[in-house]
Amino acid sequence: MNNFSMEKSQNSKPVGVSNETREVAEVKAQIFLAKQFPRDTNQVISNIMNECQNPRLAETAQYSYVKGKGDKATEIKGPSIRLMEVITRNWGNCDSSLIEVERRKDSSTVKVRFWDFETNSQQSKTFDVNFIRNTKNGSYMVTDEREQYEMMANYGARRLRACMQAGIPSYVVDQALEVCEKTLMETVNKGKSIEDTRKSMLDCFQKLADWITPEMLGGVVNKDFDGLTTKDIVKIKSLYNAIKDGFVKPEEAFGQESGAELPSMEEQEAAEKLNEQLGL
């Protein structure tokens, strides 16, 4: 079943109308309850930090990659969607959602939203998802409904993460990242030798792209692969998360771009916004 589909009643009146009325009532109730039972911020933060001591969460808590080259190179990093889900779940009195606003033959308009009921503040983003996959051999239309749903979910996850991060106090997120990094530093070897840890990391990267070499991983921190320390491995794991979550392609991360390729959806959106600003 497609949870995003718009159903209609027998009299052709969109079910969305009655659903909207019910949703308003539910939101009012949630805001009322949030005011009656406000979060204990100190306890919430304590709960979040306890979860951040879990090695499995710590491994996926942060993404990091370098954008640009030479003097223009900039490190982009932040909390992963998984860490933000843990933080918002413990934060309480809030809700996050991904909603398909409009469906067209070859695209959909999607809205993601984070809502703090206690402060009645919202963070939202609306964007279009084109059902087209770009490859080196050309592009093709995605017609399978399940694949279309996955595309919306994948593109929505990064934007939803940004909404969550904007809605949660930055000091909470920063503290969670610090605890996760400390946890990872203490547990990354998991009783293994540093040599085995390096090999395990290489195996993980090669599952993303089989052409990734030890030299490439060492180059991330300007060291020989055999000289990578625990701290280096923690940093490189953040790059792994960035690639796996779709923030950067392996080819871009390791400088292996093979010439001009079709632009990504983010690049298309950036170009469209620039054209709007220029009046084109």
C-alpha positions as CSV (number, residue, x, y, z in Angstrom):
1,M,0.0,0.0,0.0
2,N,1.3,3.5,-0.9
3,N,0.9,5.6,2.2
4,F,1.4,8.7,0.1
5,S,-1.5,8.1,-2.3
6,M,-4.5,10.5,-2.3
7,E,-7.7,8.6,-1.7
8,K,-11.1,9.8,-2.8
9,S,-14.6,9.0,-1.4
10,Q,-17.5,7.9,-3.5
11,N,-18.8,11.5,-3.9
12,S,-15.3,12.5,-5.3
13,K,-14.7,14.7,-2.3
14,P,-11.0,14.2,-1.3
15,V,-10.5,12.2,1.8
16,G,-7.7,14.6,2.5
17,V,-10.3,17.3,3.5
18,S,-11.7,15.2,6.4
19,N,-8.2,13.9,7.2
20,E,-7.0,17.5,7.5
21,T,-9.7,18.3,10.1
22,R,-8.7,15.3,12.1
23,E,-5.1,16.2,11.9
24,V,-5.8,19.7,13.2
25,A,-7.6,18.2,16.2
26,E,-4.8,15.8,16.8
27,V,-2.2,18.6,16.7
28,K,-4.2,20.7,19.1
29,A,-4.3,17.8,21.5
30,Q,-0.6,17.2,21.2
31,I,0.2,20.8,21.9
32,F,-2.1,20.8,24.9
33,L,-0.5,17.7,26.3
34,A,3.0,19.1,25.7
35,K,2.1,22.2,27.7
36,Q,0.6,20.0,30.5
37,F,3.6,17.7,30.6
38,P,6.7,19.6,29.6
39,R,10.0,17.9,29.1
40,D,12.6,17.7,31.9
41,T,15.5,19.1,29.9
42,N,18.2,17.8,32.2
43,Q,16.7,14.3,32.3
44,V,16.3,14.4,28.5
45,I,19.9,15.3,27.9
46,S,21.0,12.6,30.4
47,N,19.0,10.0,28.5
48,I,20.5,11.2,25.1
49,M,24.0,11.0,26.4
50,N,23.4,7.5,27.8
51,E,22.3,6.3,24.4
52,C,25.3,8.0,22.8
53,Q,27.5,5.6,24.8
54,N,26.2,2.7,22.6
55,P,29.0,1.8,20.1
56,R,26.6,0.9,17.4
57,L,25.0,4.4,17.5
58,A,28.4,6.0,17.8
59,E,29.7,4.3,14.6
60,T,26.9,6.0,12.5
61,A,26.5,9.2,14.5
62,Q,28.4,11.7,12.3
63,Y,29.2,12.3,8.6
64,S,32.1,14.2,7.3
65,Y,33.5,14.9,3.8
66,V,35.6,17.5,2.0
67,K,34.0,19.7,-0.6
68,G,36.2,21.5,-3.1
69,K,39.9,21.2,-3.8
70,G,43.0,23.0,-2.8
71,D,42.6,26.3,-1.1
72,K,38.9,26.1,-1.6
73,A,38.5,22.8,0.2
74,T,36.0,22.9,3.0
75,E,35.1,20.1,5.5
76,I,31.4,19.5,5.7
77,K,30.2,17.6,8.8
78,G,27.2,17.1,11.0
79,P,25.0,14.6,12.9
80,S,23.6,11.7,10.9
81,I,19.9,11.1,10.5
82,R,20.2,8.2,12.9
83,L,21.7,10.3,15.7
84,M,19.0,13.0,15.1
85,E,16.3,10.3,15.4
86,V,17.7,9.3,18.7
87,I,17.9,12.9,19.9
88,T,14.3,13.8,18.8
89,R,12.9,10.5,20.3
90,N,14.3,11.4,23.7
91,W,13.5,15.2,23.3
92,G,9.8,14.3,23.4
93,N,6.7,16.4,22.7
94,C,7.7,16.7,19.0
95,D,7.0,15.0,15.7
96,S,8.7,14.6,12.4
97,S,7.0,13.7,9.1
98,L,7.5,13.2,5.4
99,I,4.4,14.0,3.3
100,E,3.8,13.7,-0.4
101,V,2.0,17.0,-1.3
102,E,1.4,16.4,-5.0
103,R,2.0,13.5,-7.4
104,R,2.7,14.0,-11.1
105,K,3.5,11.5,-13.8
106,D,7.3,12.0,-13.6
107,S,7.8,13.7,-10.2
108,S,6.3,14.5,-6.8
109,T,6.3,17.5,-4.5
110,V,7.3,16.4,-1.0
111,K,7.3,18.2,2.4
112,V,9.3,17.3,5.4
113,R,8.6,18.8,8.8
114,F,9.8,18.8,12.4
115,W,7.3,20.2,14.9
116,D,8.1,20.9,18.6
117,F,4.7,20.9,20.2
118,E,6.0,22.3,23.5
119,T,7.3,25.5,21.9
120,N,4.9,25.3,18.9
121,S,7.7,25.9,16.5
122,Q,8.1,24.2,13.1
123,Q,11.0,23.6,10.7
124,S,9.9,22.5,7.2
125,K,11.3,22.1,3.7
126,T,9.3,21.5,0.5
127,F,11.0,20.1,-2.6
128,D,10.4,18.2,-5.8
129,V,11.6,14.6,-6.5
130,N,12.0,13.8,-10.2
131,F,11.6,10.1,-10.8
132,I,14.7,9.9,-13.0
133,R,17.8,8.0,-12.3
134,N,21.0,9.5,-13.8
135,T,23.8,7.1,-14.8
136,K,27.0,7.3,-16.8
137,N,25.2,5.6,-19.6
138,G,22.3,8.0,-19.6
139,S,19.1,8.6,-17.6
140,Y,15.9,6.6,-17.4
141,M,12.4,7.1,-15.9
142,V,11.6,5.3,-12.6
143,T,8.1,3.9,-13.0
144,D,8.0,1.3,-10.2
145,E,5.9,2.7,-7.3
146,R,8.1,1.1,-4.6
147,E,11.3,2.6,-6.2
148,Q,9.5,6.0,-6.4
149,Y,8.7,5.8,-2.7
150,E,12.3,4.9,-1.9
151,M,13.5,7.9,-3.9
152,M,11.2,10.2,-1.9
153,A,12.3,8.7,1.4
154,N,16.0,8.9,0.5
155,Y,15.9,12.5,-0.7
156,G,13.6,13.4,2.2
157,A,15.8,11.8,4.9
158,R,18.6,14.4,4.5
159,R,16.2,17.3,4.5
160,L,14.3,15.9,7.5
161,R,17.6,15.6,9.3
162,A,18.3,19.3,8.7
163,C,14.8,20.2,10.0
164,M,15.4,18.2,13.1
165,Q,18.8,19.8,13.7
166,A,17.3,23.2,13.3
167,G,14.6,22.4,15.8
168,I,16.8,21.0,18.6
169,P,19.1,23.3,20.6
170,S,22.6,23.2,19.0
171,Y,24.3,22.6,22.4
172,V,22.4,19.3,22.8
173,V,23.5,18.1,19.3
174,D,27.1,19.2,19.9
175,Q,27.2,17.4,23.2
176,A,25.8,14.2,21.7
177,L,28.4,14.3,18.9
178,E,31.2,14.7,21.5
179,V,30.0,11.7,23.5
180,C,29.6,9.6,20.4
181,E,33.1,10.4,19.3
182,K,34.5,9.6,22.7
183,T,32.6,6.3,22.7
184,L,33.9,5.4,19.2
185,M,37.5,6.2,20.2
186,E,37.2,3.8,23.1
187,T,35.4,1.0,21.3
188,V,36.5,1.2,17.6
189,N,39.0,-1.6,17.9
190,K,36.5,-3.9,19.7
191,G,39.3,-6.1,21.1
192,K,41.0,-6.4,17.7
193,S,44.5,-5.2,16.8
194,I,44.8,-1.9,15.0
195,E,45.8,-3.8,11.9
196,D,42.6,-5.8,11.9
197,T,40.6,-2.6,12.5
198,R,42.2,-1.0,9.4
199,K,41.4,-4.1,7.3
200,S,37.8,-4.1,8.5
201,M,37.4,-0.5,7.6
202,L,38.9,-1.1,4.1
203,D,36.4,-4.0,3.6
204,C,33.5,-1.7,4.5
205,F,34.6,1.0,2.0
206,Q,35.2,-1.6,-0.7
207,K,31.6,-2.7,-0.3
208,L,30.6,0.8,-1.3
209,A,33.0,0.8,-4.2
210,D,35.4,-2.0,-5.0
211,W,38.0,0.2,-6.5
212,I,38.8,2.0,-3.2
213,T,42.4,1.3,-2.2
214,P,44.3,1.5,1.1
215,E,46.2,4.4,-0.3
216,M,43.0,6.3,-0.9
217,L,41.9,5.8,2.7
218,G,45.3,6.9,4.0
219,G,45.1,10.0,1.8
220,V,42.0,11.2,3.7
221,V,44.2,12.1,6.6
222,N,47.5,12.5,4.6
223,K,49.0,9.3,6.1
224,D,50.1,5.9,4.9
225,F,47.4,3.3,5.4
226,D,49.6,1.2,7.7
227,G,50.2,4.3,9.9
228,L,46.5,5.1,10.6
229,T,45.8,5.5,14.3
230,T,42.5,5.0,16.2
231,K,41.8,8.7,15.9
232,D,42.4,8.6,12.1
233,I,40.0,5.6,11.8
234,V,37.3,7.5,13.7
235,K,37.6,10.4,11.3
236,I,37.6,8.2,8.2
237,K,34.5,6.4,9.5
238,S,32.7,9.8,9.3
239,L,33.5,9.8,5.6
240,Y,32.1,6.3,5.2
241,N,28.8,7.5,6.8
242,A,28.8,10.5,4.4
243,I,29.1,8.2,1.4
244,K,26.6,5.7,2.7
245,D,24.0,8.3,3.5
246,G,24.4,9.9,0.0
247,F,26.0,13.2,1.0
248,V,28.9,12.6,-1.4
249,K,29.7,10.0,-4.1
250,P,32.7,7.7,-3.7
251,E,34.2,9.2,-6.9
252,E,33.9,12.7,-5.4
253,A,35.3,11.7,-2.0
254,F,38.4,10.2,-3.5
255,G,38.9,12.5,-6.5
256,Q,38.0,9.9,-9.1
257,E,35.5,11.8,-11.2
258,S,35.6,10.6,-14.8
259,G,34.5,13.8,-16.5
260,A,31.2,15.5,-16.9
261,E,28.2,13.5,-15.5
262,L,24.5,14.4,-15.2
263,P,23.9,16.7,-12.3
264,S,22.5,15.4,-9.1
265,M,19.1,16.6,-7.8
266,E,20.8,18.9,-5.3
267,E,22.9,20.5,-8.1
268,Q,19.8,20.9,-10.2
269,E,18.0,22.6,-7.3
270,A,20.9,24.9,-6.6
271,A,21.1,25.9,-10.3
272,E,17.3,26.6,-10.4
273,K,17.5,28.8,-7.2
274,L,20.5,30.8,-8.7
275,N,18.5,31.3,-12.0
276,E,15.6,32.6,-9.9
277,Q,17.8,35.0,-8.1
278,L,19.3,36.2,-11.4
279,G,15.8,36.5,-13.0
280,L,16.6,33.9,-15.7
